[in-house]
């Protein structure tokens, strides 16, 4: 249990707890076979997504909202700005092949992959 206690003042944080559960499940997975092993692997993956999301998601969402707001020249929620961007790409008023737009979309995608599965960014 040493791994999650080292950064804790009063109590473990949600990411610490999720990481500990993930480690326990990994240990259990080594003694499991078949369908149960698959379900454990998926559960561990989902716990890791939640852990990364708690740690970085709100900052990434804020960064994305600021970038989209600048690009689109308007304020709004992240959902509203993404909807507006999609509409403008569909109607051709924003060219997704423009280098500036493409780089922004790539940056947003990479940020999302860092949460869902950072392994996809390696290579």
N, CA, C and O atoms as a Tinker XYZ file with bonds, in Angstrom:
   492  protein
     1  N      0.815000   -1.193000    0.000000    73     2
     2  CA     0.000000    0.000000    0.000000    64     1     3
     3  C      0.854000    1.251000    0.000000    63     2     4     5
     4  O      0.322000    2.354000   -0.125000    81     3
     5  N      2.113000    1.116000    0.131000    73     3     6
     6  CA     3.031000    2.247000    0.174000    64     5     7
     7  C      2.862000    3.188000   -1.011000    63     6     8     9
     8  O      3.038000    4.397000   -0.861000    81     7
     9  N      2.522000    2.657000   -2.190000    73     7    10
    10  CA     2.447000    3.453000   -3.420000    64     9    11
    11  C      1.439000    4.582000   -3.361000    63    10    12    13
    12  O      1.662000    5.610000   -4.001000    81    11
    13  N      0.354000    4.453000   -2.639000    73    11    14
    14  CA    -0.636000    5.533000   -2.614000    64    13    15
    15  C     -0.582000    6.366000   -1.350000    63    14    16    17
    16  O     -1.203000    7.427000   -1.276000    81    15
    17  N      0.146000    5.903000   -0.369000    73    15    18
    18  CA     0.227000    6.640000    0.880000    64    17    19
    19  C      1.252000    7.772000    0.799000    63    18    20    21
    20  O      1.112000    8.759000    1.521000    81    19
    21  N      2.262000    7.668000   -0.039000    73    19    22
    22  CA     3.370000    8.605000   -0.011000    64    21    23
    23  C      2.989000   10.064000   -0.277000    63    22    24    25
    24  O      3.656000   10.958000    0.243000    81    23
    25  N      1.941000   10.343000   -1.069000    73    23    26
    26  CA     1.567000   11.717000   -1.376000    64    25    27
    27  C      0.332000   12.181000   -0.615000    63    26    28    29
    28  O     -0.262000   13.200000   -0.967000    81    27
    29  N     -0.056000   11.458000    0.407000    73    27    30
    30  CA    -1.314000   11.740000    1.090000    64    29    31
    31  C     -1.039000   12.475000    2.397000    63    30    32    33
    32  O     -0.203000   12.048000    3.193000    81    31
    33  N     -1.753000   13.594000    2.616000    73    31    34
    34  CA    -1.646000   14.320000    3.880000    64    33    35
    35  C     -2.636000   13.733000    4.893000    63    34    36    37
    36  O     -2.238000   13.080000    5.858000    81    35
    37  N     -3.929000   13.976000    4.659000    73    35    38
    38  CA    -4.956000   13.512000    5.585000    64    37    39
    39  C     -5.630000   12.235000    5.114000    63    38    40    41
    40  O     -5.965000   11.352000    5.903000    81    39
    41  N     -5.816000   12.167000    3.809000    73    39    42
    42  CA    -6.571000   11.047000    3.241000    64    41    43
    43  C     -6.121000   10.833000    1.799000    63    42    44    45
    44  O     -5.581000   11.752000    1.184000    81    43
    45  N     -6.330000    9.664000    1.260000    73    43    46
    46  CA    -5.951000    9.438000   -0.141000    64    45    47
    47  C     -6.869000   10.223000   -1.078000    63    46    48    49
    48  O     -8.049000   10.426000   -0.790000    81    47
    49  N     -6.309000   10.655000   -2.194000    73    47    50
    50  CA    -7.107000   11.349000   -3.197000    64    49    51
    51  C     -7.802000   10.316000   -4.081000    63    50    52    53
    52  O     -7.463000    9.133000   -4.051000    81    51
    53  N     -8.771000   10.772000   -4.863000    73    51    54
    54  CA    -9.479000    9.859000   -5.772000    64    53    55
    55  C     -8.498000    9.174000   -6.730000    63    54    56    57
    56  O     -8.587000    7.958000   -6.902000    81    55
    57  N     -7.562000    9.905000   -7.363000    73    55    58
    58  CA    -6.610000    9.199000   -8.229000    64    57    59
    59  C     -5.777000    8.166000   -7.484000    63    58    60    61
    60  O     -5.475000    7.107000   -8.034000    81    59
    61  N     -5.393000    8.461000   -6.218000    73    59    62
    62  CA    -4.646000    7.478000   -5.425000    64    61    63
    63  C     -5.471000    6.214000   -5.199000    63    62    64    65
    64  O     -4.958000    5.102000   -5.326000    81    63
    65  N     -6.728000    6.386000   -4.870000    73    63    66
    66  CA    -7.615000    5.246000   -4.623000    64    65    67
    67  C     -7.798000    4.433000   -5.905000    63    66    68    69
    68  O     -7.712000    3.205000   -5.881000    81    67
    69  N     -8.051000    5.120000   -7.025000    73    67    70
    70  CA    -8.238000    4.417000   -8.298000    64    69    71
    71  C     -6.985000    3.646000   -8.694000    63    70    72    73
    72  O     -7.068000    2.523000   -9.192000    81    71
    73  N     -5.823000    4.257000   -8.471000    73    71    74
    74  CA    -4.571000    3.586000   -8.792000    64    73    75
    75  C     -4.375000    2.347000   -7.937000    63    74    76    77
    76  O     -3.912000    1.319000   -8.431000    81    75
    77  N     -4.721000    2.433000   -6.669000    73    75    78
    78  CA    -4.595000    1.292000   -5.769000    64    77    79
    79  C     -5.525000    0.156000   -6.191000    63    78    80    81
    80  O     -5.118000   -1.005000   -6.218000    81    79
    81  N     -6.764000    0.490000   -6.516000    73    79    82
    82  CA    -7.709000   -0.531000   -6.998000    64    81    83
    83  C     -7.174000   -1.179000   -8.266000    63    82    84    85
    84  O     -7.246000   -2.397000   -8.426000    81    83
    85  N     -6.639000   -0.362000   -9.166000    73    83    86
    86  CA    -6.077000   -0.880000  -10.410000    64    85    87
    87  C     -4.935000   -1.866000  -10.131000    63    86    88    89
    88  O     -4.844000   -2.919000  -10.763000    81    87
    89  N     -4.068000   -1.510000   -9.178000    73    87    90
    90  CA    -2.963000   -2.417000   -8.827000    64    89    91
    91  C     -3.469000   -3.724000   -8.229000    63    90    92    93
    92  O     -2.935000   -4.791000   -8.532000    81    91
    93  N     -4.492000   -3.650000   -7.386000    73    91    94
    94  CA    -5.074000   -4.861000   -6.810000    64    93    95
    95  C     -5.661000   -5.747000   -7.912000    63    94    96    97
    96  O     -5.487000   -6.966000   -7.900000    81    95
    97  N     -6.354000   -5.119000   -8.858000    73    95    98
    98  CA    -6.958000   -5.891000   -9.956000    64    97    99
    99  C     -5.882000   -6.501000  -10.856000    63    98   100   101
   100  O     -6.047000   -7.616000  -11.351000    81    99
   101  N     -4.775000   -5.771000  -11.070000    73    99   102
   102  CA    -3.666000   -6.330000  -11.873000    64   101   103
   103  C     -3.116000   -7.585000  -11.205000    63   102   104   105
   104  O     -2.829000   -8.579000  -11.872000    81   103
   105  N     -2.972000   -7.531000   -9.892000    73   103   106
   106  CA    -2.489000   -8.690000   -9.155000    64   105   107
   107  C     -3.463000   -9.857000   -9.304000    63   106   108   109
   108  O     -3.051000  -10.999000   -9.511000    81   107
   109  N     -4.752000   -9.562000   -9.197000    73   107   110
   110  CA    -5.787000  -10.583000   -9.364000    64   109   111
   111  C     -5.784000  -11.143000  -10.788000    63   110   112   113
   112  O     -6.004000  -12.338000  -10.986000    81   111
   113  N     -5.536000  -10.285000  -11.773000    73   111   114
   114  CA    -5.550000  -10.710000  -13.175000    64   113   115
   115  C     -4.481000  -11.779000  -13.440000    63   114   116   117
   116  O     -4.672000  -12.662000  -14.276000    81   115
   117  N     -3.360000  -11.691000  -12.724000    73   115   118
   118  CA    -2.289000  -12.676000  -12.898000    64   117   119
   119  C     -2.720000  -14.080000  -12.478000    63   118   120   121
   120  O     -2.093000  -15.069000  -12.859000    81   119
   121  N     -3.792000  -14.161000  -11.692000    73   119   122
   122  CA    -4.278000  -15.458000  -11.216000    64   121   123
   123  C     -5.617000  -15.837000  -11.829000    63   122   124   125
   124  O     -6.302000  -16.733000  -11.337000    81   123
   125  N     -5.991000  -15.145000  -12.916000    73   123   126
   126  CA    -7.303000  -15.334000  -13.530000    64   125   127
   127  C     -7.122000  -15.712000  -14.987000    63   126   128   129
   128  O     -6.106000  -15.389000  -15.601000    81   127
   129  N     -8.112000  -16.397000  -15.535000    73   127   130
   130  CA    -8.040000  -16.826000  -16.938000    64   129   131
   131  C     -9.338000  -16.519000  -17.664000    63   130   132   133
   132  O    -10.360000  -16.211000  -17.052000    81   131
   133  N     -9.270000  -16.611000  -18.975000    73   131   134
   134  CA   -10.454000  -16.534000  -19.826000    64   133   135
   135  C    -11.214000  -15.229000  -19.754000    63   134   136   137
   136  O    -10.633000  -14.144000  -19.721000    81   135
   137  N    -12.533000  -15.364000  -19.731000    73   135   138
   138  CA   -13.439000  -14.223000  -19.742000    64   137   139
   139  C    -13.232000  -13.307000  -18.534000    63   138   140   141
   140  O    -13.295000  -12.083000  -18.656000    81   139
   141  N    -12.987000  -13.908000  -17.370000    73   139   142
   142  CA   -12.760000  -13.109000  -16.163000    64   141   143
   143  C    -11.512000  -12.235000  -16.321000    63   142   144   145
   144  O    -11.498000  -11.079000  -15.898000    81   143
   145  N    -10.476000  -12.795000  -16.929000    73   143   146
   146  CA    -9.249000  -12.034000  -17.145000    64   145   147
   147  C     -9.514000  -10.866000  -18.098000    63   146   148   149
   148  O     -9.002000   -9.767000  -17.882000    81   147
   149  N    -10.295000  -11.089000  -19.130000    73   147   150
   150  CA   -10.660000  -10.026000  -20.062000    64   149   151
   151  C    -11.431000   -8.916000  -19.341000    63   150   152   153
   152  O    -11.144000   -7.733000  -19.526000    81   151
   153  N    -12.412000   -9.308000  -18.518000    73   151   154
   154  CA   -13.203000   -8.317000  -17.780000    64   153   155
   155  C    -12.330000   -7.516000  -16.807000    63   154   156   157
   156  O    -12.536000   -6.315000  -16.633000    81   155
   157  N    -11.367000   -8.170000  -16.183000    73   155   158
   158  CA   -10.438000   -7.463000  -15.309000    64   157   159
   159  C     -9.595000   -6.467000  -16.102000    63   158   160   161
   160  O     -9.382000   -5.339000  -15.658000    81   159
   161  N     -9.117000   -6.885000  -17.276000    73   159   162
   162  CA    -8.301000   -6.001000  -18.121000    64   161   163
   163  C     -9.105000   -4.759000  -18.526000    63   162   164   165
   164  O     -8.588000   -3.643000  -18.474000    81   163
   165  N    -10.354000   -4.947000  -18.927000    73   163   166
   166  CA   -11.207000   -3.816000  -19.306000    64   165   167
   167  C    -11.462000   -2.927000  -18.087000    63   166   168   169
   168  O    -11.424000   -1.702000  -18.203000    81   167
   169  N    -11.720000   -3.519000  -16.931000    73   167   170
   170  CA   -11.961000   -2.744000  -15.711000    64   169   171
   171  C    -10.743000   -1.909000  -15.336000    63   170   172   173
   172  O    -10.882000   -0.746000  -14.958000    81   171
   173  N     -9.563000   -2.487000  -15.437000    73   171   174
   174  CA    -8.331000   -1.764000  -15.138000    64   173   175
   175  C     -8.168000   -0.592000  -16.106000    63   174   176   177
   176  O     -7.819000    0.516000  -15.697000    81   175
   177  N     -8.422000   -0.843000  -17.382000    73   175   178
   178  CA    -8.314000    0.220000  -18.386000    64   177   179
   179  C     -9.275000    1.364000  -18.062000    63   178   180   181
   180  O     -8.893000    2.531000  -18.143000    81   179
   181  N    -10.506000    1.043000  -17.701000    73   179   182
   182  CA   -11.497000    2.074000  -17.378000    64   181   183
   183  C    -11.113000    2.853000  -16.117000    63   182   184   185
   184  O    -11.286000    4.071000  -16.064000    81   183
   185  N    -10.598000    2.161000  -15.113000    73   183   186
   186  CA   -10.131000    2.852000  -13.906000    64   185   187
   187  C     -8.997000    3.813000  -14.233000    63   186   188   189
   188  O     -8.939000    4.921000  -13.700000    81   187
   189  N     -8.095000    3.381000  -15.112000    73   187   190
   190  CA    -6.977000    4.242000  -15.500000    64   189   191
   191  C     -7.460000    5.477000  -16.260000    63   190   192   193
   192  O     -6.905000    6.563000  -16.089000    81   191
   193  N     -8.484000    5.322000  -17.095000    73   191   194
   194  CA    -9.068000    6.475000  -17.798000    64   193   195
   195  C     -9.639000    7.464000  -16.780000    63   194   196   197
   196  O     -9.395000    8.667000  -16.872000    81   195
   197  N    -10.393000    6.954000  -15.816000    73   195   198
   198  CA   -10.985000    7.827000  -14.798000    64   197   199
   199  C     -9.886000    8.547000  -14.013000    63   198   200   201
   200  O    -10.002000    9.741000  -13.734000    81   199
   201  N     -8.842000    7.838000  -13.665000    73   199   202
   202  CA    -7.732000    8.435000  -12.913000    64   201   203
   203  C     -7.093000    9.579000  -13.711000    63   202   204   205
   204  O     -6.865000   10.664000  -13.176000    81   203
   205  N     -6.807000    9.328000  -14.993000    73   203   206
   206  CA    -6.206000   10.382000  -15.829000    64   205   207
   207  C     -7.177000   11.543000  -16.030000    63   206   208   209
   208  O     -6.770000   12.705000  -16.041000    81   207
   209  N     -8.457000   11.226000  -16.188000    73   207   210
   210  CA    -9.448000   12.277000  -16.390000    64   209   211
   211  C     -9.530000   13.190000  -15.174000    63   210   212   213
   212  O     -9.597000   14.410000  -15.325000    81   211
   213  N     -9.526000   12.629000  -13.989000    73   211   214
   214  CA    -9.570000   13.428000  -12.765000    64   213   215
   215  C     -8.340000   14.328000  -12.682000    63   214   216   217
   216  O     -8.440000   15.486000  -12.277000    81   215
   217  N     -7.193000   13.800000  -13.062000    73   215   218
   218  CA    -5.946000   14.540000  -12.920000    64   217   219
   219  C     -5.813000   15.686000  -13.922000    63   218   220   221
   220  O     -5.296000   16.745000  -13.567000    81   219
   221  N     -6.265000   15.501000  -15.161000    73   219   222
   222  CA    -5.957000   16.512000  -16.185000    64   221   223
   223  C     -7.137000   17.026000  -16.990000    63   222   224   225
   224  O     -6.995000   18.020000  -17.702000    81   223
   225  N     -8.266000   16.403000  -16.908000    73   223   226
   226  CA    -9.373000   16.729000  -17.797000    64   225   227
   227  C     -9.854000   18.167000  -17.697000    63   226   228   229
   228  O    -10.068000   18.818000  -18.720000    81   227
   229  N    -10.029000   18.677000  -16.471000    73   227   230
   230  CA   -10.584000   20.026000  -16.359000    64   229   231
   231  C     -9.626000   21.061000  -16.936000    63   230   232   233
   232  O    -10.067000   22.025000  -17.561000    81   231
   233  N     -8.336000   20.879000  -16.741000    73   231   234
   234  CA    -7.347000   21.792000  -17.323000    64   233   235
   235  C     -7.370000   21.697000  -18.846000    63   234   236   237
   236  O     -7.316000   22.716000  -19.534000    81   235
   237  N     -7.448000   20.480000  -19.372000    73   235   238
   238  CA    -7.504000   20.306000  -20.821000    64   237   239
   239  C     -8.773000   20.918000  -21.398000    63   238   240   241
   240  O     -8.734000   21.546000  -22.456000    81   239
   241  N     -9.892000   20.741000  -20.712000    73   239   242
   242  CA   -11.152000   21.326000  -21.176000    64   241   243
   243  C    -11.061000   22.847000  -21.211000    63   242   244   245
   244  O    -11.526000   23.483000  -22.157000    81   243
   245  N    -10.456000   23.428000  -20.171000    73   243   246
   246  CA   -10.310000   24.885000  -20.137000    64   245   247
   247  C     -9.424000   25.371000  -21.275000    63   246   248   249
   248  O     -9.745000   26.352000  -21.945000    81   247
   249  N     -8.304000   24.680000  -21.492000    73   247   250
   250  CA    -7.396000   25.046000  -22.589000    64   249   251
   251  C     -8.103000   24.950000  -23.937000    63   250   252   253
   252  O     -7.974000   25.838000  -24.779000    81   251
   253  N     -8.850000   23.868000  -24.134000    73   251   254
   254  CA    -9.580000   23.673000  -25.387000    64   253   255
   255  C    -10.625000   24.776000  -25.582000    63   254   256   257
   256  O    -10.784000   25.302000  -26.683000    81   255
   257  N    -11.326000   25.116000  -24.514000    73   255   258
   258  CA   -12.357000   26.152000  -24.599000    64   257   259
   259  C    -11.737000   27.506000  -24.977000    63   258   260   261
   260  O    -12.295000   28.233000  -25.800000    81   259
   261  N    -10.604000   27.841000  -24.389000    73   259   262
   262  CA    -9.918000   29.101000  -24.708000    64   261   263
   263  C     -9.484000   29.110000  -26.167000    63   262   264   265
   264  O     -9.700000   30.098000  -26.869000    81   263
   265  N     -8.875000   28.020000  -26.631000    73   263   266
   266  CA    -8.404000   27.939000  -28.025000    64   265   267
   267  C     -9.560000   28.046000  -29.014000    63   266   268   269
   268  O     -9.473000   28.770000  -30.007000    81   267
   269  N    -10.643000   27.321000  -28.737000    73   267   270
   270  CA   -11.794000   27.364000  -29.639000    64   269   271
   271  C    -12.448000   28.743000  -29.632000    63   270   272   273
   272  O    -12.912000   29.223000  -30.667000    81   271
   273  N    -12.482000   29.367000  -28.478000    73   271   274
   274  CA   -13.064000   30.698000  -28.362000    64   273   275
   275  C    -12.279000   31.697000  -29.210000    63   274   276   277
   276  O    -12.865000   32.525000  -29.907000    81   275
   277  N    -10.945000   31.612000  -29.146000    73   275   278
   278  CA   -10.093000   32.476000  -29.968000    64   277   279
   279  C    -10.330000   32.213000  -31.450000    63   278   280   281
   280  O    -10.511000   33.142000  -32.237000    81   279
   281  N    -10.325000   30.947000  -31.816000    73   279   282
   282  CA   -10.493000   30.568000  -33.222000    64   281   283
   283  C    -11.832000   31.045000  -33.781000    63   282   284   285
   284  O    -11.900000   31.582000  -34.886000    81   283
   285  N    -12.884000   30.840000  -33.007000    73   283   286
   286  CA   -14.231000   31.127000  -33.485000    64   285   287
   287  C    -14.664000   32.569000  -33.225000    63   286   288   289
   288  O    -15.668000   33.026000  -33.772000    81   287
   289  N    -13.911000   33.281000  -32.394000    73   287   290
   290  CA   -14.232000   34.667000  -32.106000    64   289   291
   291  C    -15.511000   34.841000  -31.315000    63   290   292   293
   292  O    -16.206000   35.845000  -31.466000    81   291
   293  N    -15.826000   33.878000  -30.478000    73   291   294
   294  CA   -17.035000   33.953000  -29.669000    64   293   295
   295  C    -16.833000   33.192000  -28.369000    63   294   296   297
   296  O    -15.945000   32.346000  -28.263000    81   295
   297  N    -17.659000   33.498000  -27.389000    73   295   298
   298  CA   -17.642000   32.796000  -26.107000    64   297   299
   299  C    -18.719000   31.721000  -26.122000    63   298   300   301
   300  O    -19.655000   31.772000  -26.920000    81   299
   301  N    -18.572000   30.746000  -25.225000    73   299   302
   302  CA   -19.571000   29.703000  -25.072000    64   301   303
   303  C    -19.010000   28.561000  -24.261000    63   302   304   305
   304  O    -17.825000   28.542000  -23.930000    81   303
   305  N    -19.866000   27.609000  -23.942000    73   303   306
   306  CA   -19.401000   26.408000  -23.246000    64   305   307
   307  C    -18.558000   25.589000  -24.222000    63   306   308   309
   308  O    -18.595000   25.808000  -25.433000    81   307
   309  N    -17.820000   24.667000  -23.686000    73   307   310
   310  CA   -16.995000   23.810000  -24.541000    64   309   311
   311  C    -17.871000   23.059000  -25.541000    63   310   312   313
   312  O    -17.517000   22.941000  -26.714000    81   311
   313  N    -18.998000   22.560000  -25.085000    73   311   314
   314  CA   -19.926000   21.843000  -25.965000    64   313   315
   315  C    -20.432000   22.762000  -27.083000    63   314   316   317
   316  O    -20.474000   22.369000  -28.249000    81   315
   317  N    -20.813000   23.980000  -26.717000    73   315   318
   318  CA   -21.314000   24.928000  -27.715000    64   317   319
   319  C    -20.239000   25.279000  -28.742000    63   318   320   321
   320  O    -20.515000   25.350000  -29.939000    81   319
   321  N    -19.018000   25.499000  -28.267000    73   319   322
   322  CA   -17.928000   25.848000  -29.175000    64   321   323
   323  C    -17.581000   24.689000  -30.107000    63   322   324   325
   324  O    -17.319000   24.902000  -31.290000    81   323
   325  N    -17.577000   23.461000  -29.577000    73   323   326
   326  CA   -17.310000   22.298000  -30.432000    64   325   327
   327  C    -18.411000   22.115000  -31.464000    63   326   328   329
   328  O    -18.138000   21.781000  -32.616000    81   327
   329  N    -19.647000   22.331000  -31.055000    73   327   330
   330  CA   -20.778000   22.233000  -31.980000    64   329   331
   331  C    -20.654000   23.282000  -33.079000    63   330   332   333
   332  O    -20.878000   22.987000  -34.253000    81   331
   333  N    -20.299000   24.505000  -32.698000    73   331   334
   334  CA   -20.124000   25.578000  -33.676000    64   333   335
   335  C    -18.976000   25.272000  -34.628000    63   334   336   337
   336  O    -19.099000   25.478000  -35.835000    81   335
   337  N    -17.867000   24.785000  -34.098000    73   335   338
   338  CA   -16.729000   24.419000  -34.952000    64   337   339
   339  C    -17.133000   23.346000  -35.957000    63   338   340   341
   340  O    -16.823000   23.455000  -37.143000    81   339
   341  N    -17.820000   22.317000  -35.489000    73   339   342
   342  CA   -18.261000   21.241000  -36.381000    64   341   343
   343  C    -19.177000   21.781000  -37.474000    63   342   344   345
   344  O    -19.054000   21.407000  -38.640000    81   343
   345  N    -20.089000   22.655000  -37.092000    73   343   346
   346  CA   -21.016000   23.242000  -38.068000    64   345   347
   347  C    -20.242000   24.054000  -39.113000    63   346   348   349
   348  O    -20.534000   23.971000  -40.305000    81   347
   349  N    -19.263000   24.831000  -38.668000    73   347   350
   350  CA   -18.486000   25.666000  -39.586000    64   349   351
   351  C    -17.610000   24.815000  -40.506000    63   350   352   353
   352  O    -17.397000   25.176000  -41.664000    81   351
   353  N    -17.112000   23.711000  -40.011000    73   351   354
   354  CA   -16.333000   22.803000  -40.871000    64   353   355
   355  C    -17.256000   22.168000  -41.903000    63   354   356   357
   356  O    -16.906000   22.079000  -43.080000    81   355
   357  N    -18.440000   21.722000  -41.464000    73   355   358
   358  CA   -19.400000   21.103000  -42.388000    64   357   359
   359  C    -19.865000   22.067000  -43.478000    63   358   360   361
   360  O    -19.978000   21.689000  -44.644000    81   359
   361  N    -20.136000   23.324000  -43.087000    73   359   362
   362  CA   -20.653000   24.259000  -44.095000    64   361   363
   363  C    -19.542000   24.918000  -44.910000    63   362   364   365
   364  O    -19.815000   25.703000  -45.818000    81   363
   365  N    -18.285000   24.596000  -44.585000    73   363   366
   366  CA   -17.164000   25.084000  -45.377000    64   365   367
   367  C    -16.646000   26.453000  -44.982000    63   366   368   369
   368  O    -15.717000   26.956000  -45.613000    81   367
   369  N    -17.224000   27.081000  -43.944000    73   367   370
   370  CA   -16.731000   28.399000  -43.554000    64   369   371
   371  C    -15.410000   28.318000  -42.782000    63   370   372   373
   372  O    -14.721000   29.323000  -42.610000    81   371
   373  N    -15.065000   27.114000  -42.319000    73   371   374
   374  CA   -13.738000   26.852000  -41.751000    64   373   375
   375  C    -13.171000   25.648000  -42.488000    63   374   376   377
   376  O    -13.818000   24.607000  -42.600000    81   375
   377  N    -11.956000   25.810000  -42.986000    73   375   378
   378  CA   -11.285000   24.744000  -43.726000    64   377   379
   379  C    -10.409000   23.939000  -42.771000    63   378   380   381
   380  O     -9.374000   24.427000  -42.317000    81   379
   381  N    -10.816000   22.718000  -42.467000    73   379   382
   382  CA   -10.054000   21.887000  -41.528000    64   381   383
   383  C     -8.673000   21.536000  -42.068000    63   382   384   385
   384  O     -7.821000   21.076000  -41.308000    81   383
   385  N     -8.433000   21.739000  -43.355000    73   383   386
   386  CA    -7.118000   21.453000  -43.927000    64   385   387
   387  C     -6.162000   22.628000  -43.778000    63   386   388   389
   388  O     -4.965000   22.486000  -44.029000    81   387
   389  N     -6.673000   23.786000  -43.373000    73   387   390
   390  CA    -5.822000   24.925000  -43.065000    64   389   391
   391  C     -4.862000   24.500000  -41.952000    63   390   392   393
   392  O     -5.284000   23.872000  -40.981000    81   391
   393  N     -3.584000   24.834000  -42.084000    73   391   394
   394  CA    -2.564000   24.357000  -41.144000    64   393   395
   395  C     -2.889000   24.748000  -39.697000    63   394   396   397
   396  O     -2.728000   23.929000  -38.792000    81   395
   397  N     -3.339000   25.976000  -39.468000    73   395   398
   398  CA    -3.664000   26.438000  -38.115000    64   397   399
   399  C     -4.814000   25.619000  -37.524000    63   398   400   401
   400  O     -4.759000   25.205000  -36.366000    81   399
   401  N     -5.833000   25.394000  -38.315000    73   399   402
   402  CA    -6.997000   24.614000  -37.858000    64   401   403
   403  C     -6.587000   23.171000  -37.614000    63   402   404   405
   404  O     -6.926000   22.582000  -36.588000    81   403
   405  N     -5.853000   22.608000  -38.568000    73   403   406
   406  CA    -5.414000   21.215000  -38.450000    64   405   407
   407  C     -4.583000   21.019000  -37.183000    63   406   408   409
   408  O     -4.785000   20.046000  -36.456000    81   407
   409  N     -3.650000   21.935000  -36.913000    73   407   410
   410  CA    -2.799000   21.813000  -35.720000    64   409   411
   411  C     -3.619000   21.909000  -34.434000    63   410   412   413
   412  O     -3.344000   21.202000  -33.464000    81   411
   413  N     -4.624000   22.784000  -34.430000    73   411   414
   414  CA    -5.491000   22.884000  -33.254000    64   413   415
   415  C     -6.275000   21.597000  -33.044000    63   414   416   417
   416  O     -6.360000   21.095000  -31.923000    81   415
   417  N     -6.848000   21.061000  -34.120000    73   415   418
   418  CA    -7.605000   19.806000  -34.013000    64   417   419
   419  C     -6.707000   18.658000  -33.571000    63   418   420   421
   420  O     -7.118000   17.811000  -32.778000    81   419
   421  N     -5.487000   18.632000  -34.082000    73   419   422
   422  CA    -4.523000   17.601000  -33.681000    64   421   423
   423  C     -4.176000   17.734000  -32.199000    63   422   424   425
   424  O     -4.087000   16.732000  -31.489000    81   423
   425  N     -3.981000   18.962000  -31.733000    73   423   426
   426  CA    -3.683000   19.208000  -30.316000    64   425   427
   427  C     -4.837000   18.734000  -29.425000    63   426   428   429
   428  O     -4.610000   18.125000  -28.380000    81   427
   429  N     -6.064000   19.017000  -29.843000    73   427   430
   430  CA    -7.243000   18.590000  -29.079000    64   429   431
   431  C     -7.338000   17.064000  -29.049000    63   430   432   433
   432  O     -7.611000   16.474000  -28.003000    81   431
   433  N     -7.113000   16.437000  -30.188000    73   431   434
   434  CA    -7.151000   14.972000  -30.265000    64   433   435
   435  C     -6.081000   14.342000  -29.384000    63   434   436   437
   436  O     -6.357000   13.381000  -28.665000    81   435
   437  N     -4.872000   14.870000  -29.432000    73   435   438
   438  CA    -3.791000   14.336000  -28.604000    64   437   439
   439  C     -4.121000   14.456000  -27.114000    63   438   440   441
   440  O     -3.832000   13.546000  -26.337000    81   439
   441  N     -4.722000   15.573000  -26.720000    73   439   442
   442  CA    -5.100000   15.758000  -25.318000    64   441   443
   443  C     -6.118000   14.701000  -24.899000    63   442   444   445
   444  O     -6.038000   14.163000  -23.795000    81   443
   445  N     -7.069000   14.405000  -25.773000    73   443   446
   446  CA    -8.081000   13.391000  -25.464000    64   445   447
   447  C     -7.444000   11.995000  -25.397000    63   446   448   449
   448  O     -7.807000   11.189000  -24.540000    81   447
   449  N     -6.507000   11.714000  -26.290000    73   447   450
   450  CA    -5.831000   10.416000  -26.268000    64   449   451
   451  C     -4.975000   10.241000  -25.021000    63   450   452   453
   452  O     -4.832000    9.122000  -24.528000    81   451
   453  N     -4.397000   11.337000  -24.494000    73   451   454
   454  CA    -3.616000   11.244000  -23.259000    64   453   455
   455  C     -4.476000   10.741000  -22.106000    63   454   456   457
   456  O     -3.966000   10.128000  -21.169000    81   455
   457  N     -5.773000   10.998000  -22.174000    73   455   458
   458  CA    -6.685000   10.515000  -21.135000    64   457   459
   459  C     -7.149000    9.096000  -21.443000    63   458   460   461
   460  O     -7.063000    8.213000  -20.590000    81   459
   461  N     -7.639000    8.878000  -22.655000    73   459   462
   462  CA    -8.245000    7.593000  -23.000000    64   461   463
   463  C     -7.211000    6.478000  -23.098000    63   462   464   465
   464  O     -7.388000    5.409000  -22.515000    81   463
   465  N     -6.123000    6.731000  -23.842000    73   463   466
   466  CA    -5.093000    5.708000  -23.969000    64   465   467
   467  C     -3.788000    6.325000  -24.454000    63   466   468   469
   468  O     -3.553000    6.398000  -25.661000    81   467
   469  N     -2.937000    6.768000  -23.537000    73   467   470
   470  CA    -1.685000    7.418000  -23.914000    64   469   471
   471  C     -0.760000    6.513000  -24.727000    63   470   472   473
   472  O      0.145000    7.003000  -25.402000    81   471
   473  N     -0.973000    5.220000  -24.670000    73   471   474
   474  CA    -0.137000    4.284000  -25.441000    64   473   475
   475  C     -0.273000    4.540000  -26.945000    63   474   476   477
   476  O      0.655000    4.264000  -27.705000    81   475
   477  N     -1.424000    5.065000  -27.378000    73   475   478
   478  CA    -1.625000    5.346000  -28.799000    64   477   479
   479  C     -0.730000    6.476000  -29.301000    63   478   480   481
   480  O     -0.543000    6.617000  -30.509000    81   479
   481  N     -0.177000    7.278000  -28.401000    73   479   482
   482  CA     0.692000    8.392000  -28.786000    64   481   483
   483  C      2.143000    7.991000  -28.900000    63   482   484   485
   484  O      2.962000    8.760000  -29.404000    81   483
   485  N      2.476000    6.801000  -28.440000    73   483   486
   486  CA     3.858000    6.328000  -28.512000    64   485   487
   487  C      4.171000    5.821000  -29.913000    63   486   488   489
   488  O      3.303000    5.323000  -30.631000    81   487
   489  N      5.418000    5.962000  -30.267000    73   487   490
   490  CA     5.805000    5.371000  -31.543000    64   489   491
   491  C      6.335000    6.339000  -32.440000    63   490   492
   492  O      6.710000    6.001000  -33.563000    81   491
